[in-house]
Amino acid sequence: MNRKRVFWSVGTVLASAVLLWAGEPWKEKPYTEWSPKEVQKVSTDSPWARQVRILSAVRWT
């Protein structure tokens, strides 16, 4: 149990550091100046983005 707690604590600290270092393009500059990489970040990793998993029962043959 203790190792799990240490693992998650270290992971949380590292993730926070990466997010702080990377910065958010929507705070730093207007959208007209975003690079394709920044557009991708806003689309996938921002307060407005949400990932969904779609499961299908259809089998393609």
C-alpha positions as CSV (number, residue, x, y, z in Angstrom):
1,M,0.0,0.0,0.0
2,N,2.8,2.4,0.8
3,R,4.5,1.9,-2.5
4,K,1.3,2.6,-4.3
5,R,1.0,5.9,-2.5
6,V,4.6,6.9,-3.2
7,F,4.1,6.0,-6.9
8,W,1.0,8.1,-7.3
9,S,2.5,11.0,-5.3
10,V,5.6,11.1,-7.6
11,G,3.4,10.7,-10.7
12,T,1.2,13.6,-9.6
13,V,4.2,15.8,-8.9
14,L,5.8,15.0,-12.3
15,A,2.6,15.5,-14.2
16,S,2.1,18.9,-12.5
17,A,5.6,20.0,-13.3
18,V,5.2,19.1,-17.0
19,L,1.9,21.0,-17.2
20,L,3.4,24.0,-15.6
21,W,6.5,23.9,-17.8
22,A,4.6,23.4,-21.0
23,G,2.2,26.3,-20.5
24,E,-1.2,26.7,-22.1
25,P,-1.5,28.3,-25.5
26,W,-4.9,29.6,-24.8
27,K,-3.5,31.7,-22.0
28,E,-0.2,32.8,-23.6
29,K,-1.3,34.1,-27.1
30,P,-4.3,34.6,-29.3
31,Y,-5.6,31.6,-31.3
32,T,-4.5,33.1,-34.6
33,E,-0.8,32.6,-33.5
34,W,-1.1,29.0,-32.4
35,S,1.1,26.4,-34.1
36,P,-0.4,23.0,-35.3
37,K,1.1,21.4,-32.2
38,E,-0.6,23.9,-29.9
39,V,-3.9,23.4,-31.7
40,Q,-3.5,19.6,-31.1
41,K,-2.8,20.3,-27.4
42,V,-5.9,22.5,-27.0
43,S,-8.0,19.8,-28.8
44,T,-6.8,16.9,-26.7
45,D,-5.4,18.3,-23.4
46,S,-7.3,21.3,-22.2
47,P,-10.1,22.1,-19.8
48,W,-12.5,21.9,-22.7
49,A,-11.3,18.6,-24.2
50,R,-12.8,15.3,-23.3
51,Q,-11.7,11.8,-24.5
52,V,-14.4,9.2,-25.1
53,R,-14.2,5.6,-26.0
54,I,-16.7,4.3,-28.5
55,L,-17.5,0.6,-28.4
56,S,-19.2,-1.1,-31.3
57,A,-20.9,-4.4,-31.6
58,V,-20.6,-4.4,-35.3
59,R,-18.2,-7.0,-36.8
60,W,-16.6,-6.2,-40.1
61,T,-16.0,-9.2,-42.3
